[in-house]
Amino acid sequence: MSKTLIRGAKVLGGEVQDVLIDGATIAQIGTGLSDEGAQVIEAGGQILLPGLVDLHTHLREPGREDSETVLTGTRAAASGGYTAVFAMANTFPVADTAGVVEQVYRLGKESGYCDVQPIGAVTVGLEGKKLAELGAMHESAAGVTVFSDDGKCVDDAVIMRRALEYVKAFGGVVAQHAQEPRLTEGAQMNEGIVSAELGLGGWPAVAEESIIARDVLLAEHVGSRVHICHLSTAGSVEIVRWAKSRGIDVTAEVTPHHLLLTDELVRSYNPVYKVNPPLRTERDVMALRDALADGTIDIVATDHAPHPHEDKDCEWAAAAMGMVGLETALSVVQQTMVETGLLDWAGVADRMSYAPARIGRAAGHGRPVSAGEPANLTLVDPAYRGVVDPAGFASRSRNTPYEGRELPGRVTHTFLRGRATVVDGKLA
C-alpha cells in the first residue's frame, strides 16, 4: 500500500501540521513526521480540508452524454476538490427505478475519480403524478437515500406528503425544487426591476417561498426530513429560519452562483446567466451569505448543470437553464464567504463536506481530518489568483458564468481513499 506525507499543511486553516496517509487511511497527524517510504508533498501552509461533497450534481448520463458523462463529471468534481457527488435523477431515462440508479452507481465506481451516489426521482418520469420506486431504489445496490424531481417541483401536496411519509421508513430525505409552476409560466429571469426594464417574463420570489412554506409544514406534520434545493431568496431564508426554530427537520442548500451573481448581469442578454432558480437581487445575495454563515442554510451545493455549446449559444428565450460549477465552487466560496470574514476554513469544511455528507448519509465522507479516518482529502492554495478559462475544464461542457473573471484559490491535490486524483492542480 502506498504512503503519502503531506508536510506543512494548515488543517482546516488552523495549525501547520504534517499528515501521513497510509493506504486508504490517515495514519498520523502531527509535526515533524517522517516516513522513508512515503511520497512527500510540501504543502507550504496550504489549507487541508476533508474531501468536498456535492449534494446536487447533474452528470447527464444516461441520455445526454453530449453534455456530460459520469466520467467527465467526476473528473470535474475531483478537479474542484470533491470526493463524492450526488447525481440528480433528471436523466434519459429518468432515474426512477432500481435499474437506472444502479447503472449510474456502477459508472461512478468505474470512473474512479470520486464516489457517485445516485439521487432517485420522487415521481415516475418526473411527471409529478405517481410515486417512483422509492423503496426499491433504496434497497438496490445504489442504496439511494435522497430523492428529488429536481428540474421540476413536486407541486402536488398529496404526492409530496406521501413521499415524505414513505422515505421516513428508512431515514431518507426528499430534496425539493421549490417552484410553483403556475406562478412561473413563461418565466425567463427574476421578477423585479430588471425584468420589467428588459421586458422578460418574471420568476417571482413567492413562487419559491410558497412551496418551501408548504413543505416544511408537511415535513412537520408527518415527522419526516425535507431538504430545500438551491434556495435563492431572502424570504426563503426567513421561512427556513422560522421552521428550524420550531424544530422542523429541514435542511437547505445555496449554490455558489447565488452567493455571487445578481440579476443585473441579465442586462447583457448572455444566456450563460440563465439559470433556475434565476439570479436574484443584491439584497437576496447578501441574505444568502448571512444565512450560510449563521447555519440557517446548511450547505453549499453546486447544481452543476452542463449543457452543450448549441444549447447556450442562442437567443436568451431559447437557451437552456443552468451553469457548470464543480470546478469553481470552492473559489467562489472563498471569495464570498472566507475573504469577507463570514466563514473560516473550518466553516467551509462544515458547509461543503461534513453537512452534505450527513444530509445524504454518504458513508466514509465528511469525516474529521484525524488519524484512523478515511483519507478523503483536499489541499487548497488560498493565495492563488487566476482568471477562469473554461477551455481548461475537465467537464465536457463550458457554460460557466465566470469566464474571464479572476477568482481566488486553487485545488492542488485531491485524495480519494488515499489515492491522488489530482496532483499539482492536474488530474492524476
C-alpha positions in Angstrom: 0.0 0.0 0.0 1.3 3.4 -0.9 2.1 6.1 1.6 2.0 9.9 1.2 3.3 12.5 3.6 1.7 15.9 3.4 4.1 18.2 5.1 3.3 21.7 6.5 -0.5 22.0 5.8 -2.9 24.1 7.8 -5.5 21.5 8.8 -8.9 23.2 8.4 -7.0 26.5 8.3 -5.6 26.0 11.8 -2.1 25.0 12.9 0.5 23.8 10.5 0.8 20.1 10.7 2.1 17.0 8.8 -0.4 14.4 7.7 0.7 10.8 6.9 -1.6 8.8 4.6 -1.1 5.0 4.7 -3.1 3.3 2.0 -6.7 4.4 2.3 -6.4 5.9 5.8 -4.9 8.8 7.6 -2.3 7.2 9.7 -0.8 10.1 11.7 -1.2 13.8 12.2 1.5 15.8 14.0 4.6 17.9 13.5 8.0 16.6 12.3 6.5 13.4 10.9 8.7 11.3 8.6 8.4 8.1 6.7 11.2 6.8 4.5 8.9 5.1 2.0 6.3 7.9 1.7 5.9 10.3 -1.2 6.3 13.8 0.2 4.1 16.7 -0.7 5.4 20.1 0.5 2.1 21.9 1.3 3.8 25.2 2.3 0.9 26.3 4.5 -1.9 25.4 2.1 -5.3 24.5 3.6 -6.1 20.9 4.1 -9.8 20.1 4.1 -11.9 16.9 4.1 -12.9 15.9 0.6 -15.8 18.0 -0.6 -19.2 16.5 -1.0 -21.8 17.9 -3.5 -25.4 17.1 -2.8 -26.6 18.4 -6.2 -24.8 17.5 -9.4 -26.1 16.8 -12.9 -24.0 14.2 -14.6 -26.4 13.8 -17.5 -25.7 10.1 -18.1 -27.6 8.2 -19.3 -29.1 10.1 -22.2 -27.3 13.4 -22.5 -23.7 12.3 -22.9 -23.2 15.3 -25.3 -23.4 17.5 -22.1 -21.6 15.3 -19.6 -20.8 11.8 -18.7 -20.2 10.2 -15.3 -16.5 10.0 -16.2 -16.1 13.6 -17.3 -18.3 14.9 -14.5 -16.4 13.1 -11.8 -13.1 14.3 -13.3 -14.5 17.8 -13.0 -15.5 17.0 -9.4 -12.1 15.8 -8.5 -10.6 18.9 -10.1 -12.8 21.0 -7.8 -11.8 19.1 -4.6 -14.8 16.8 -4.4 -14.5 13.2 -3.4 -18.3 12.4 -3.5 -21.2 13.8 -5.6 -24.9 13.1 -5.6 -26.2 12.6 -9.2 -29.6 14.1 -9.9 -32.3 12.0 -11.4 -33.3 14.0 -14.5 -31.5 11.8 -17.0 -32.9 9.9 -20.0 -34.3 7.6 -19.0 -35.2 9.1 -15.6 -33.5 7.6 -12.6 -36.9 6.4 -11.2 -36.1 2.7 -11.0 -33.5 0.5 -9.3 -32.0 -0.4 -12.6 -31.2 3.1 -13.7 -29.8 4.2 -10.3 -27.6 1.1 -10.2 -26.3 1.9 -13.7 -25.2 5.4 -12.5 -23.7 4.0 -9.3 -21.6 1.4 -11.2 -20.5 4.0 -13.8 -19.2 6.1 -10.8 -17.3 3.1 -9.4 -15.7 2.6 -12.8 -14.6 6.2 -13.2 -12.5 6.2 -10.0 -12.3 9.9 -9.6 -14.9 10.3 -6.9 -17.8 8.4 -5.4 -21.1 8.8 -7.1 -24.3 8.5 -5.1 -27.4 8.5 -7.3 -30.4 10.5 -6.3 -33.7 8.8 -7.1 -36.7 10.5 -8.7 -39.7 11.2 -6.4 -42.2 10.5 -9.1 -42.3 8.3 -12.2 -40.8 10.2 -15.2 -40.6 13.4 -13.1 -44.2 13.9 -14.0 -45.5 14.5 -10.5 -48.4 12.1 -10.7 -47.3 8.8 -9.2 -44.6 7.9 -6.7 -41.5 6.2 -8.2 -40.0 3.0 -6.8 -38.6 4.7 -3.7 -38.2 1.6 -1.6 -36.7 -0.5 -4.5 -34.1 2.3 -5.2 -33.2 2.4 -1.5 -32.8 -1.4 -1.4 -30.8 -1.5 -4.6 -27.0 -1.7 -4.8 -27.0 2.1 -5.1 -28.6 2.4 -1.6 -30.5 5.6 -2.5 -31.3 7.9 0.4 -32.0 11.2 -1.4 -35.0 11.6 -3.7 -35.7 14.6 -5.9 -37.5 15.6 -9.1 -35.1 18.5 -9.4 -35.7 20.5 -12.6 -39.4 20.1 -11.7 -41.2 20.8 -8.5 -43.3 18.2 -6.7 -46.2 20.6 -6.7 -49.0 18.2 -5.7 -49.3 18.4 -1.9 -50.7 14.9 -1.6 -47.8 13.4 -3.6 -45.3 15.4 -1.6 -46.9 14.2 1.7 -46.8 10.6 0.5 -43.2 10.8 -0.5 -42.2 12.3 2.9 -44.1 9.5 4.7 -42.5 6.8 2.5 -38.9 7.9 2.9 -39.3 8.3 6.7 -39.5 4.5 7.0 -35.8 4.2 6.0 -34.4 7.6 7.0 -34.4 9.1 3.6 -34.9 12.7 2.6 -36.9 14.4 -0.2 -35.0 17.3 -1.8 -37.5 19.7 -3.2 -37.0 22.0 -6.2 -39.2 24.8 -4.9 -41.0 26.3 -7.8 -44.8 26.8 -8.0 -45.3 26.1 -11.7 -48.4 28.3 -12.3 -46.5 31.3 -10.9 -43.6 30.8 -13.2 -45.2 30.0 -16.6 -43.0 31.7 -19.2 -40.5 32.9 -16.7 -37.1 33.9 -18.0 -35.4 35.6 -15.1 -36.0 37.0 -11.6 -39.2 39.1 -11.4 -38.2 42.7 -10.4 -36.9 46.0 -11.7 -34.5 44.4 -14.3 -37.1 42.0 -15.7 -39.6 44.9 -16.1 -37.0 47.1 -17.9 -35.9 44.2 -20.2 -39.4 43.0 -20.9 -38.6 39.4 -19.9 -41.1 37.2 -18.1 -40.5 37.3 -14.3 -39.9 34.4 -11.9 -41.3 35.8 -8.6 -39.7 35.1 -5.2 -43.1 33.9 -3.9 -43.1 31.0 -6.3 -40.1 29.6 -4.3 -41.2 30.7 -0.9 -44.8 29.4 -1.1 -43.6 25.8 -1.8 -41.0 26.0 0.9 -43.6 27.1 3.4 -45.9 24.3 2.4 -43.2 21.6 2.5 -41.8 22.5 5.9 -45.3 22.3 7.3 -45.8 18.9 5.6 -42.5 17.7 7.0 -43.5 18.8 10.5 -46.9 17.1 10.1 -45.5 13.7 9.1 -42.3 13.9 11.1 -40.0 13.5 8.1 -37.0 15.1 6.6 -37.2 17.7 3.8 -34.2 19.4 2.0 -34.6 22.6 0.0 -32.6 22.7 -3.2 -30.9 25.9 -4.4 -32.6 28.3 -2.0 -32.3 31.7 -3.6 -34.4 34.5 -1.9 -34.2 36.4 1.3 -37.8 35.4 2.0 -36.9 31.7 1.7 -34.2 32.2 4.3 -36.7 33.6 6.8 -39.1 30.7 6.2 -36.3 28.1 6.8 -35.1 30.0 9.8 -38.7 30.0 11.3 -39.0 26.3 10.5 -35.8 25.4 12.3 -36.9 27.5 15.3 -39.9 25.2 15.5 -37.7 22.1 15.4 -38.8 21.1 11.9 -36.3 18.7 10.3 -35.5 20.9 7.3 -32.1 21.5 5.7 -31.3 23.8 2.8 -28.6 24.5 0.2 -27.3 27.5 -1.7 -25.3 27.5 -4.9 -22.1 29.4 -5.4 -23.6 31.4 -8.2 -26.4 32.6 -5.9 -23.8 33.8 -3.4 -22.0 36.0 -6.0 -24.1 36.9 -9.1 -27.2 39.1 -9.4 -29.9 39.6 -12.0 -28.1 42.8 -13.2 -26.0 40.5 -15.3 -29.0 39.6 -17.4 -28.8 43.0 -19.0 -26.1 41.5 -21.2 -28.6 39.0 -22.6 -25.9 36.4 -22.3 -27.6 33.1 -21.8 -24.7 31.9 -19.7 -26.5 33.7 -16.9 -29.8 31.9 -17.4 -30.4 29.5 -14.5 -33.2 28.0 -12.5 -33.9 29.4 -9.9 -32.8 32.7 -11.5 -30.1 35.0 -10.4 -31.8 37.3 -7.8 -31.0 40.8 -6.4 -28.1 42.1 -4.4 -30.3 42.0 -1.3 -31.0 38.3 -1.8 -27.3 37.6 -2.3 -26.4 39.3 1.0 -29.2 37.5 2.9 -28.0 34.1 1.5 -24.4 34.8 2.6 -25.5 35.7 6.1 -27.8 32.6 6.3 -25.0 30.3 5.2 -22.7 31.9 7.8 -25.2 31.5 10.7 -26.2 28.0 9.7 -29.8 28.7 8.5 -28.6 27.4 5.2 -26.7 24.2 5.9 -24.6 23.6 2.8 -23.2 24.8 -0.5 -24.3 22.6 -3.4 -23.1 23.3 -7.0 -26.2 22.5 -9.1 -23.6 21.7 -11.7 -25.7 21.8 -14.9 -23.7 21.2 -18.0 -25.1 22.0 -21.5 -23.6 21.6 -24.9 -22.5 24.8 -26.8 -25.5 24.9 -29.0 -28.0 24.9 -26.0 -26.4 28.2 -24.7 -25.1 29.9 -27.8 -28.5 31.1 -28.9 -31.1 33.8 -28.1 -32.0 34.2 -24.4 -35.5 32.8 -24.6 -34.4 29.6 -26.4 -31.4 28.9 -24.2 -31.3 26.1 -21.6 -31.1 26.9 -17.9 -28.1 26.0 -15.9 -24.4 26.6 -15.2 -21.4 24.3 -14.6 -20.0 24.7 -11.1 -17.9 21.8 -9.8 -14.5 23.3 -10.8 -15.2 26.8 -9.5 -17.3 26.3 -6.4 -14.6 26.4 -3.8 -13.1 29.5 -5.3 -16.4 31.3 -5.2 -17.0 30.3 -1.6 -13.5 31.5 -0.7 -14.3 34.9 -2.3 -17.8 35.4 -1.0 -17.5 33.8 2.5 -13.9 33.4 3.6 -12.4 36.6 2.3 -15.4 38.6 3.6 -14.9 37.1 7.1 -18.3 35.4 7.2 -16.8 31.9 7.4 -13.4 30.5 8.4 -12.0 27.4 6.7 -13.4 25.1 9.4 -16.8 26.6 8.5 -16.1 25.8 4.8 -15.3 22.2 5.7 -18.7 22.0 7.5 -20.8 23.6 4.7 -19.0 21.7 1.9 -18.1 18.4 3.4 -19.4 17.4 6.9 -23.0 18.7 6.5 -23.7 17.5 2.9 -22.3 14.0 3.8 -24.5 14.0 6.9 -27.7 15.0 5.0 -27.1 12.5 2.2 -25.6 9.8 4.5 -22.5 9.4 2.4 -20.5 6.8 4.3 -16.8 7.5 4.6 -17.2 11.1 3.5 -17.4 14.3 5.6 -15.2 12.7 8.2 -12.8 14.5 10.6 -9.2 15.1 9.4 -7.7 12.9 12.0 -5.8 9.6 12.5 -7.8 6.5 11.6 -10.2 8.3 9.3 -10.6 7.6 5.5 -8.1 9.7 3.5 -10.6 11.6 1.5 -8.8 15.0 1.5 -8.4 18.2 -0.5 -5.4 20.5 -0.4 -6.1 24.1 -1.4 -3.8 27.0 -2.2 -5.8 30.1 -1.0 -3.1 32.6 -2.1 -3.6 31.6 -5.8 -5.3 34.1 -8.1 -6.3 33.1 -11.6 -8.6 34.0 -14.4 -11.3 31.4 -15.2 -10.6 29.8 -18.6 -13.3 27.1 -19.4 -11.0 25.7 -22.1 -9.1 24.0 -19.3 -12.1 22.5 -17.6 -12.4 18.7 -17.1 -16.1 19.0 -17.6 -17.4 18.2 -21.1 -19.4 21.5 -21.1 -18.1 25.1 -20.9 -21.2 27.0 -19.7 -19.6 28.9 -16.9 -20.7 32.4 -15.8 -17.1 33.1 -14.5 -15.2 33.0 -17.8 -12.7 35.8 -17.8 -13.3 36.6 -14.1 -10.5 36.4 -11.6 -11.2 34.1 -8.7 -9.1 33.1 -5.7 -7.8 29.7 -4.6 -6.9 26.6 -6.4 -7.2 22.9 -5.6 -3.7 21.5 -5.8 -4.3 17.9 -4.6 -7.4 15.7 -4.1 -7.2 12.3 -2.5 -9.9 9.6 -2.7 -9.3 7.0 0.0 -5.6 7.8 -0.1 -5.2 7.7 -3.9 -4.4 11.0 -5.6 -7.0 12.0 -8.2 -5.5 15.5 -8.6 -1.7 16.3 -8.3 -0.3 19.8 -8.6 -3.6 21.1 -10.0 -3.8 18.4 -12.7 -5.9 15.2 -12.9 -3.8 12.2 -11.9 
